[in-house]
Amino acid sequence: MAIFAGLIVFVSLWYTNGLVKDIAREERQKARTWARVIQSKAKLVRQTNELFARVKLEERKRVEIWAQATQRVLLTGDDGDRNFFISIISSNKTIPVVLVDHEGNLNSWLNIDSVSATTPFKLAPRERAILNRELAAMKAQHKPMKLPYYGKLYMSLYYKNSKIYSDLKETLNRIMTSFLDEVTSNTASIPVVITNGSGIRILYSGNLQTPPPQNPRLLPSFLETFKAENTPILVNLGDGIQNVIYYKNSTLLRQLRLFPYVQLTVIALFLLVAYILFNTSRKAEQNQVWLGWAKETAHQLGTPLSSLLGWVDYLEDNGQQGMAVELKKDAERLQVITDRFSKIGSAPVLQDVSFSEATAGMVSYMRKRIPSGIQIITEGDPTLKAKLNPVLFDWVVENLIRNAVDAIPEGKGWIRLYHYAEPNRLMFEISDSGKGIPKNRFKTIFKPGYTTKQRGWGLGLSLTKRIVEEYHKGRISVKQSEPGKGTTFLVQLKRT
């Protein structure tokens, strides 16, 4: 199963990594292409802006020439010169201008739509209102040119941008808007942030999963995440406008980089679930084997035990009291064993019993059946009680004492049983002076089949663990052990 799982992981990661690399390469190529297009468009915007600035400068020069010609008309006395300057003034066919005297009265105008009058005296009320609106717009757009003509008297020349200039300005605005839209809402789905030239203020942003920080102090670290992935693009739009475009790899690319790890996690979870199911099935099968073995043993012992009890009654009736007493003890012992096996697989009934009394019978029984050189010592508070099934817990005590006896070399040593209280728990320790257990075997000894005896089955401690943990909801472990110095087992039970 492990080899198959490893093969799945290897093949899956190899294939997906190759696929992700190919897609990532295409994504990076798209990002580079997008960056080149943006730089080209930025160049076009800059050139258009520069053209616009030149047109604006040309119009200003034309207005200045027109103003000088107007001033010359006011000052010259030569008819030839006057006609020349008037021809210059008349050549202006595009720039709207209005000339007013020092008191603000309309004097003359040129290129004002919807006004057909040529002198102030011929102005209709509607035309005068149009001129006043145009004059207000001119005052808001440009400073007037002062044209002195006599002493302290002067004329003020107002003008506004030509229709060609206005159309060009509108076209430029559309180009700028289109450019910014293409940058922030690009088809490549690239996260973008546009800042001013100093990088202290965000002008536009697009395709961001979270909005940019509002706190200026957090902005440098925010922009650093963009710099770490791609070099920023410096955009010169002309007319003194410089912006910086920061961009990241697309969200899809970042997700694709994480995909193999997500896939590995999914596979690992699948294998974990498969292992848990397999382990649960194996344990369920083991439980069925334990249950069947226990029930069959109890059944097999039942028939000869009934016959044996019958023979005990027969001996008592025929005056064989001494033989009957000993035989009866062994028959009762077999009855206890049969009772133990019959309870395996059933929900045991736990009783509140004195722990000292619950273990005293088994300790007394084992003292008569172990080598005389081994001493069993019992210590503990006789008033302590625990929730036990006496029949099954007798089995625990028996197995632990037998295990200790087997560990004591040459049948000379001691076994100490000690119980004490802790909050909500009763602690029961069985120590011996035996040969000890290596630390790397502390958990192994509780597994079925593990034994150090040549003819052992390795089921005693496994069964003990099952009775303590599954039937009594307690815990059993090796508290301490050292080769050549003995072992201490610790059993934890619920107190009453």
Buried (B, 14 or more C-beta within 10 A) or exposed (E): EEEEBEEEBEEBBEEBBEEBEEBBEEBBEBBEEBBEBBBEBBBEBBEBBEEBEEBBEEBBEBBEBBBBBBBBBBBBEEEEEBEBBBEBBEEBEEBBBBBBEEEEEBBBBBBBEEBEBEEBEEBEEEBBEBBEEBBEBBBEEBEBBEBEBEEEEBBBBBBBBBEEBEEBBEEBEEBBEEBBEBBBEBEBBBBBBBBEBEBEEBEBBBBBEEEEBEEEEEBEEBBEEBEEBBEBBEBBBBEEBEBBBBBBBBBEBBEBBEBBEEBBEEBEEEBEEEEEEEEEEEEEEEBEEBEEBBBEBBEEBBEEBEEBBEEBEEBBEEEEEEEBEEBBEEBEEBBBBBBBBBBBBEEBEBEEBBBBEBBBEBBEBBBEEBEEEBEBEBEBEEEBBBBBBBBBBBBBBBBBBBBBBBBBEEEEBBBBBBBEBEEEBBBBBBBBBBBBBEEEBBEEBBEBEBBEEEEEEBBBBBBBBBBBBEBBEBEBBBBBBEEEEBBBBBBBBBBB
